[in-house]
């Protein structure tokens, strides 16, 4: 009897394997297609890439989906990899989106930013496979991230008196990417002749695709700009050096404002 048990066990395993083989013949493999990519958290410490792929089960019944493994390559060099938790059930004929959260930080982020600021673009590739019923379904998407083109389009003095000036700085931003840029930390500094006048941070900015205009309202003490009315009468044109820094772009431009309205 003891000798019979291993024989029975092996027979059951062989029958199970045969059943699985027959099952794989009648189950249609789900398809994987790229949908989009967005940026999640963007800060000076990390940038999160969030590519989305869609799974479609063309069978007439639900099937289980296990995990997704993935890699991220930047300019042809693999910089990150990971595996998701179990995805769950894939219902029939209903697309299911899978969004990966890939954080780029540390030395990889420094390299990324150096490339972005130097070449103004970065080639990336997300690749991997979806595990479905013991079958690996590969996916891949490669594209380019572009640094937005940013210029100081206008500087307008909206009010001027002997105590303070209110100034509106307009930034023209051209986002050539096919996704929105969420920027939570845009730091700015305004100076004149080497003297800092005002600084601050813009938070929760959503830079949409295409052309954008970002306004930065400033209040500057007049005494920081001019030493006396006589100096303004002699030369009412004052240079403003405007510096803007963010995880994705930097700006350093000088604009001239006219203070003749003080007279």
QUITA-V227621 format. One line per field, one symbol per residue. ss: DSSP state (H for helix, E for strand, C for the rest). phi: phi as a letter, one per 30 degrees, with the letter a starting at -180 (. if undefined). burial: + if it has 24 or more other ideal C-beta (glycine too) atoms within 12 Angstrom, else -. A space follows every 50 residues. Layout:
ss=???
phi=???
burial=???
//
This chain:
ss=CHHHHHHHHHHHHHHHHHHHHHHHHHCCCCEEEEEEEEEEEECCCEEEEE EEEEEEECCCCCEEECCEEEEEEECCEEEEEEECCCCEEECECCCEEEEC CEEEEHHHHHHHHHHHHHHCEEEEEEEEEEEECCEEEEEEEEEEEECCEE EEEEEEEEEECCCEEEEEEEEEEEECCCCCEEECCEEEEEEECCEEEEEE EECCEEECCEEEEEEEEEEEEHHHHCCCHHHHHHCCEEEEEEEEECCCCE EEEEEEEECHHHC
phi=.ddddedddddddddddddddddddccdddccbdcabbcddbbdcabccb dccccbccdcbdbdcdcbcabbcbhicdbaaabddedjdcddhbebdbcc ccdcbidddddeddddddciabdbbcblaccbhicccdbabbabccdddb bddabcddabbdcabcbcccccbccddcbdcdccbccbbcbbhicdcaba bcchcccddidbbcccdbbbdeddcbcaddddddbddcdccccbbbdcab bbbcbccccdddd
burial=--------------------------+-++-+-++++++++++--+++++ +++++++-----++++-+++++++----++------+--+-----+-+++ ++++---++--++-++-----+-++++++++++---+-+-+---++++-+ +++-+-+--+----+-+++++++++++-+-++++++++++++----++-- -+--+-+----+-+-+-+++-+--++-----+-----+-+++++++++++ +-+-+-+-+--+-
//
